[in-house]
């Protein structure tokens, strides 16, 4: 009987918390510097989410260690719904495999709230390569190496390149940069032939003809560049890689608060303002359930473990 009474009291307490939530401003910790796709995906939803919740939503940047520092701070925050994390797939499901030690446990330390969206990646080439399609690259790279730039070691663009290499036997050599922007600049300038990057970083150069789009690795074509075929259309059956961002709460955050946040975020993501802003970032808004998002996190952790091991990707 005592256990039953305790359980009922806990349920009533959680319900009361959710009903009163929020009673003060909410922080979203972004574990990267301002200005990137991940940071902007949080800033776009912050104001309209605050309007829906009746309290300001503040974005705080906590960069460092490829996202690990800010992510650790979110993991250690009080699980009351007032500190949230802008989770990035590179940090949440790739970093655990490429760093020898990591200060958080993606599955144990966080409660997934919802996936904000999928950021489409794109593989582009300098026009001087003469490449026009993914298949042409694969054939050419079987006889000689092709360097490809990305925003850094261990990120989703890097591992997308490694997965392509593993699937095809193409000689693709990774060249890490301190951001997608500098990598794109070097391909436009002809310093390297290829770059794997977020579509937002390359779309203007593709439209102007300064870069040639070879394909997008996602399951569907991007609305930003609808004429660019997917890798699957280019002969790579089942190839589906996108970079995602999502909102996480610290583990043990009451389920009712998580549910309320998901409901309001899903609404915000479908507003014309957010959809338009996300389109300019090359992001397809999602807003799925906590359970659906958690399932993808688990699946991605398992998928990238194999790719990282095969490619022997390490960050000291």
C-alpha positions in Angstrom: 0.0 0.0 0.0 2.8 2.4 0.9 4.4 1.8 -2.5 1.1 2.5 -4.3 0.6 5.7 -2.3 4.2 6.7 -3.1 3.7 6.0 -6.8 0.4 8.0 -6.9 2.1 10.9 -5.1 5.0 10.9 -7.7 2.6 10.9 -10.6 0.6 13.8 -9.1 3.8 15.7 -8.4 5.0 15.2 -12.0 1.7 16.3 -13.4 1.7 19.4 -11.2 5.3 20.2 -12.4 4.3 20.0 -16.0 1.2 22.1 -15.5 3.2 24.9 -13.9 6.1 24.5 -16.3 7.7 26.8 -17.3 7.8 29.4 -14.6 11.0 31.1 -15.7 13.2 31.4 -18.8 14.6 28.3 -20.4 18.2 27.9 -21.6 19.3 26.0 -24.7 23.0 25.2 -24.5 24.6 25.0 -28.0 28.0 23.3 -27.7 29.4 25.2 -30.7 30.4 28.8 -31.5 27.7 31.1 -33.0 27.0 31.1 -36.7 27.0 27.5 -37.8 24.0 25.4 -39.0 23.6 23.8 -35.6 23.7 27.1 -33.8 21.2 28.7 -36.2 18.8 25.8 -35.9 18.4 26.6 -32.3 18.2 30.4 -32.7 15.5 30.1 -35.3 13.1 28.2 -32.9 14.1 30.0 -29.7 11.8 33.1 -30.0 8.7 31.4 -31.3 9.1 28.6 -28.7 9.3 31.2 -26.0 6.1 32.8 -27.2 4.4 29.4 -27.1 5.7 28.6 -23.6 5.1 32.1 -22.2 8.7 32.6 -21.1 11.9 33.6 -22.9 14.1 30.8 -24.4 17.7 31.9 -24.3 20.4 30.3 -26.5 23.8 30.0 -24.8 26.9 29.0 -26.7 29.3 26.7 -24.9 31.9 25.7 -27.5 34.9 23.5 -27.1 36.3 20.0 -27.7 34.1 19.3 -30.7 31.0 19.9 -28.8 31.9 17.7 -25.8 32.2 20.6 -23.2 28.8 22.1 -23.7 27.2 18.7 -24.0 28.8 17.6 -20.6 27.4 20.8 -19.0 23.9 20.0 -20.2 24.2 16.4 -19.0 25.1 17.7 -15.5 22.3 20.3 -15.4 19.3 19.9 -13.0 16.7 17.8 -14.8 13.8 20.3 -14.4 13.3 21.4 -18.0 15.0 24.7 -17.7 18.3 23.7 -19.2 18.2 21.9 -22.6 20.8 20.9 -25.1 20.9 21.5 -28.8 22.2 18.0 -29.8 24.1 17.6 -33.0 24.6 14.1 -34.5 28.4 14.6 -34.7 28.5 15.1 -31.0 25.9 12.7 -29.8 26.4 9.6 -32.0 29.9 10.0 -33.5 32.1 11.6 -30.8 31.5 8.6 -28.5 33.3 6.4 -31.1 36.2 8.7 -32.2 37.3 10.1 -28.8 39.2 7.8 -26.5 37.4 9.3 -23.5 34.2 11.3 -23.5 32.6 13.1 -20.5 29.0 12.0 -21.1 26.9 9.0 -22.1 24.5 9.8 -24.9 22.0 7.1 -23.8 22.3 7.3 -20.1 22.7 11.1 -19.5 20.0 12.5 -21.8 16.2 12.3 -22.5 15.6 13.0 -26.3 12.8 15.5 -26.8 12.5 15.8 -30.5 14.6 16.0 -33.7 14.5 19.5 -35.0 15.5 18.6 -38.5 17.8 16.9 -41.0 20.5 19.0 -42.6 21.2 17.8 -46.1 24.8 17.2 -47.0 26.2 17.5 -50.5 29.2 16.3 -52.4 30.6 18.9 -54.8 33.5 19.1 -57.2 35.6 21.8 -58.8 34.6 22.1 -62.5 38.2 21.5 -63.5 37.9 17.9 -62.5 35.5 17.2 -65.4 33.3 15.2 -63.0 29.5 15.4 -63.6 28.1 12.6 -61.5 28.8 10.4 -58.5 29.4 7.4 -60.7 32.1 9.3 -62.7 33.8 10.1 -59.4 33.7 6.4 -58.3 35.2 5.2 -61.5 37.9 7.9 -61.6 38.8 7.3 -57.9 39.4 3.6 -58.5 42.5 4.5 -60.6 43.8 7.5 -58.7 43.2 9.2 -55.3 40.8 12.1 -54.9 41.2 14.3 -51.8 37.9 15.5 -50.3 37.6 18.3 -47.7 35.2 18.4 -44.8 34.6 20.6 -41.7 36.9 18.3 -39.6 37.8 14.8 -38.5 35.0 12.7 -37.2 32.1 14.8 -38.4 29.2 13.5 -40.4 30.5 14.7 -43.7 33.8 12.9 -43.0 32.1 9.7 -42.1 29.8 10.0 -45.1 32.9 10.1 -47.2 34.4 7.1 -45.4 31.1 5.2 -45.9 31.2 5.9 -49.6 34.8 4.8 -49.7 34.0 1.5 -47.9 30.9 0.9 -50.1 32.7 1.4 -53.5 36.5 1.0 -53.0 37.0 4.5 -54.3 40.3 6.1 -53.3 39.0 9.0 -51.3 41.5 10.8 -49.1 40.1 12.9 -46.2 41.4 16.5 -45.8 40.1 18.0 -42.5 39.4 21.8 -42.2 38.5 24.0 -39.3 35.0 24.4 -40.7 33.0 23.7 -43.8 33.4 27.3 -45.1 37.2 27.1 -45.6 36.9 23.7 -47.2 34.3 25.1 -49.7 36.6 28.1 -50.4 39.5 25.8 -51.3 37.4 23.7 -53.7 36.1 26.9 -55.4 39.8 28.0 -55.7 40.9 24.7 -57.0 43.2 23.8 -54.1 41.4 20.4 -53.6 39.0 18.7 -56.0 36.1 17.8 -53.7 34.2 18.8 -50.6 31.5 17.0 -48.5 29.6 19.7 -46.7 26.2 21.0 -45.6 24.2 22.1 -48.6 23.8 25.6 -47.2 27.5 26.1 -47.5 27.7 25.2 -51.2 24.3 25.9 -52.8 25.2 29.4 -54.0 28.4 28.1 -55.7 26.4 25.3 -57.3 23.9 27.7 -58.7 26.6 30.0 -60.1 28.5 27.1 -61.7 31.6 27.5 -59.6 31.0 24.1 -58.2 29.5 20.9 -59.7 27.1 19.0 -57.5 27.7 15.2 -57.7 24.8 14.2 -55.4 23.2 14.4 -52.0 23.6 11.3 -49.7 20.1 11.7 -48.1 17.1 9.5 -49.0 15.3 12.4 -50.7 16.4 15.3 -52.9 16.8 18.6 -51.2 14.3 21.4 -51.7 17.2 23.8 -51.8 18.7 22.1 -54.9 15.9 19.9 -56.3 17.8 19.1 -59.5 20.7 17.4 -57.7 20.2 13.6 -57.6 20.5 11.5 -54.5 23.3 8.9 -54.1 20.6 6.2 -54.3 19.6 7.6 -57.7 23.3 7.5 -58.6 23.5 3.8 -58.0 24.2 3.6 -54.2 21.2 1.6 -53.0 20.3 2.3 -49.4 22.8 5.1 -48.9 21.1 7.6 -46.5 23.1 10.0 -44.5 22.0 13.4 -43.2 23.3 15.5 -40.4 20.6 16.2 -37.7 20.0 18.5 -34.8 17.6 17.9 -32.0 16.7 19.0 -28.5 17.7 16.9 -25.5 16.9 17.3 -21.8 19.0 15.9 -19.0 18.1 12.4 -18.0 15.4 12.1 -15.3 13.6 15.2 -16.6 9.9 14.5 -15.9 8.2 12.8 -18.8 5.3 15.3 -18.7 7.8 18.2 -19.2 9.5 16.4 -22.1 6.1 15.7 -23.7 5.1 19.4 -23.3 8.3 20.6 -24.9 7.9 18.1 -27.8 4.4 19.3 -28.4 5.3 22.9 -28.6 8.5 22.3 -30.6 6.5 20.3 -33.2 4.1 23.2 -33.5 6.9 25.7 -33.9 8.7 23.7 -36.5 5.6 23.7 -38.8 5.1 27.5 -38.7 5.8 29.3 -42.0 8.5 31.5 -40.4 10.6 28.5 -39.1 10.1 26.4 -42.3 11.3 29.3 -44.4 14.3 30.0 -42.2 15.2 26.3 -42.0 15.0 26.0 -45.8 17.7 28.7 -46.2 19.9 26.5 -43.9 19.2 23.4 -45.9 17.3 21.8 -43.0 14.1 19.7 -43.4 12.1 20.2 -40.1 10.9 17.1 -38.3 9.5 17.4 -34.8 9.0 13.7 -34.1 8.2 12.0 -30.8 10.7 11.4 -28.1 10.4 7.7 -28.7 11.1 8.0 -32.4 14.0 10.3 -31.8 15.5 8.0 -29.2 15.3 5.1 -31.6 17.3 7.0 -34.3 19.9 8.0 -31.7 20.4 4.3 -30.8 20.5 3.2 -34.4 23.0 5.9 -35.4 25.2 5.1 -32.5 25.4 1.5 -33.7 25.8 2.4 -37.4 28.7 4.9 -37.0 30.5 2.6 -34.6 31.1 0.2 -37.5 32.1 2.9 -39.9 34.5 4.5 -37.4 36.1 1.2 -36.6 36.6 0.2 -40.2 38.1 3.6 -41.1 40.2 3.8 -37.9 39.1 7.3 -37.2 40.5 8.7 -34.0 40.7 12.1 -32.3 43.3 12.4 -29.5 
